[in-house]
Amino acid sequence: MAFQDTYRLSVHAVITNDEQQVLQIKATYDDGRWGLPGGSLEPGETVHEALIRECLEELGCGVKVCYMIADRERSKARQCISSVVVL
């Protein structure tokens, strides 16, 4: 078994309204689960650039990135996945 040294980096936005309700979107693939807008980084892209691009693609509007609130890393079936959640 060879070691797979690959990572998929992703970002997700936590967007709230004045009543502190969190915006979620319904996926158009797999089983259509609800989740936060976001996705994978392109090569050479920063987390901020990726989040702005993903929100524009998924929501059709620009966003202002305020700050990062969490990061995590997990292993799954020989693939390491790192996620960054940005508000």
Secondary structure, DSSP 8 states (H G I E B T S, - for coil): ------EEEEEEE--B-TT--B--EE-SSTT--EE-SEEE--TT--HHHHHHHHHHHHHSS------EEEEEEEEETTEEEEEEEE-
